[in-house]
Amino acid sequence: MRVRHKVINVSPHRSGTKSVTVFAAAHGLKALHWKRVIEKQLADCGDCPDAIWGRVRSHLDAVDVASDLPWPIVARHAAAEMPDARFLLLRREAAAWVASVRRLAGGTRLSGVGRAFYRVLCGREVDRLEHVSDRQLGADYERFCDDMAKALGDRLTVGRLDDPDVGHVVASALGVEMTVPFPCVTAPLPGPV
């Protein structure tokens, strides 16, 4: 099954990106979750959104749906160069998102792509998340989501990850009729989806 348009999930990581990937695949769509295919290809891009876009753009040609980093970093590039693309943003309560990110990142130094994402999210350089307070990170998350809504306009479908009807919201964004429930995927994906 092919969607009538590409769908790029610009939700920050820890916001249902794996769940969207699995849900799309369960509905017959070709879905890409970044870690499976392109992570190593971005190693030499540093934290430059233009370089990241140049490296990942071609991956969108082979899929119906793309999720997780680096898509929030390059959403504006995609919107400018792909006029038929549609976008999806799943929001969480900011405090829950911050807690999840803290569990994931710990005190480690961010990768180049991680630094690029947090520069977009926070509006400043971030080398380690421990240098950003929970309150500031939550406020930056909310601002990022609001900025995506403004930048992408009516091409963006926004849902809430904690909404019991989130599956219907995602199915609508994907252009499919929901035939399986929206999953809650927290474990690593088992290879390409």
C-alpha positions in Angstrom: 0.0 0.0 0.0 1.3 3.5 -0.8 0.2 6.6 0.8 -0.8 9.5 -1.4 2.1 11.6 0.1 5.2 11.1 2.2 4.6 11.4 5.9 7.5 12.7 8.0 7.1 12.3 11.8 8.8 15.4 13.3 8.0 14.3 16.9 11.1 14.6 19.1 12.6 11.2 20.1 10.8 9.6 23.1 7.5 10.7 21.6 6.2 7.5 20.0 8.5 7.4 17.0 9.0 3.7 17.2 5.3 3.2 17.7 4.5 5.2 14.6 7.0 3.1 12.6 5.5 -0.2 13.7 2.0 1.1 13.2 2.7 2.3 9.7 4.4 -1.0 8.8 1.4 -2.9 10.2 -0.8 -1.0 7.8 1.3 -2.0 4.8 3.4 1.2 4.5 7.1 1.2 4.1 8.5 2.9 7.2 11.9 4.1 8.2 13.1 4.6 11.8 16.4 6.4 11.6 18.6 4.1 13.7 18.0 1.1 11.4 19.4 2.6 8.3 21.1 5.9 8.4 22.7 6.4 11.8 26.3 5.6 10.6 25.8 7.7 7.5 25.4 10.8 9.6 28.5 10.4 11.7 30.6 12.8 9.7 27.8 15.5 9.4 28.4 16.9 12.8 25.6 19.0 14.0 24.9 20.9 10.8 21.3 20.6 9.6 22.2 21.4 6.0 24.7 18.6 5.9 22.3 16.2 7.6 19.5 17.1 5.1 21.9 16.5 2.2 22.7 13.0 3.6 19.2 11.9 4.5 17.0 13.4 1.7 17.4 10.5 -0.6 16.2 8.0 2.1 12.7 9.6 1.8 12.4 8.4 -1.8 12.2 4.8 -0.8 9.7 5.0 2.1 6.2 6.2 2.8 6.8 7.2 6.4 9.9 8.4 8.2 10.2 8.7 12.0 12.6 9.8 14.8 15.8 11.8 14.5 17.0 13.4 12.2 13.5 14.4 10.9 12.7 17.1 13.5 16.1 18.7 12.7 15.4 18.9 9.0 11.6 19.4 9.0 11.9 22.9 7.5 14.2 21.6 4.7 11.7 18.8 3.9 8.8 21.3 3.9 10.6 23.6 1.5 11.8 20.9 -0.9 8.8 18.5 -0.7 5.6 20.4 -1.2 3.5 17.3 -1.2 4.9 15.9 2.1 2.8 15.8 5.2 4.0 15.9 8.7 3.0 14.3 12.0 3.8 15.5 15.5 2.9 13.5 18.6 3.1 15.5 21.8 3.6 14.3 25.4 3.3 16.1 28.7 6.6 18.0 28.9 7.5 16.6 32.3 7.0 13.0 31.0 9.1 13.7 27.9 11.9 15.3 30.0 12.0 12.3 32.4 12.1 9.9 29.4 14.9 11.8 27.8 16.9 11.9 31.0 16.6 8.1 31.3 17.8 7.7 27.7 20.7 10.2 27.7 22.0 10.0 31.3 25.1 12.1 31.6 26.6 11.2 28.3 27.9 13.7 25.7 25.5 14.1 22.8 26.4 12.8 19.3 26.6 15.2 16.4 23.0 14.5 15.4 21.9 14.7 19.1 23.6 18.1 19.4 21.9 19.3 16.2 18.5 18.2 17.5 19.0 19.9 20.9 20.2 23.1 19.2 16.9 23.1 17.2 14.9 22.2 20.3 16.7 24.5 22.8 17.7 27.3 20.4 21.3 27.1 21.7 24.3 24.8 21.8 23.8 21.8 24.1 26.7 19.3 24.6 25.2 17.4 27.6 21.6 17.4 28.8 22.8 17.6 32.4 23.6 21.2 31.6 19.9 22.0 31.0 17.4 22.1 33.8 14.3 20.0 33.7 12.2 23.2 33.7 14.1 24.7 30.8 14.2 21.5 28.8 10.4 21.2 29.3 9.8 24.8 28.2 12.1 24.2 25.1 10.1 21.0 24.2 6.8 23.0 24.3 8.3 25.8 22.3 9.7 23.4 19.7 6.3 21.7 19.3 4.6 25.1 19.0 7.2 26.2 16.4 6.7 23.1 14.3 2.9 23.8 14.3 3.5 27.3 13.1 6.2 26.4 10.5 4.3 23.4 9.0 0.8 24.8 9.2 -2.0 22.8 7.7 0.5 20.2 6.4 1.0 19.0 10.1 -1.3 16.6 12.0 -0.8 17.0 15.8 -1.8 14.3 18.2 -1.3 13.5 21.9 0.6 10.4 22.8 -1.6 10.0 25.9 -4.9 10.3 23.9 -6.7 7.0 23.7 -7.6 7.8 20.1 -4.0 8.5 19.1 -4.2 5.6 16.6 -7.0 7.2 14.7 -5.1 10.5 14.6 -2.0 8.7 13.2 -4.0 6.6 10.8 -5.6 9.8 9.4 -2.2 11.4 9.0 -0.9 8.3 7.2 -4.0 8.2 4.9 -5.0 4.7 6.1 -8.0 3.2 7.8 -6.9 1.9 11.3 -7.0 -1.9 11.3 -4.7 -2.6 14.3 -4.4 -0.7 17.5 -1.7 1.9 18.0 1.2 0.1 19.8 3.3 1.3 22.7 6.8 0.3 21.5 9.6 1.0 24.0 12.2 -1.7 23.1 14.6 -1.3 20.2 13.2 -2.3 16.8 14.4 -5.6 15.5 16.1 -4.6 12.2 14.6 -2.7 9.3 10.9 -2.2 9.4 
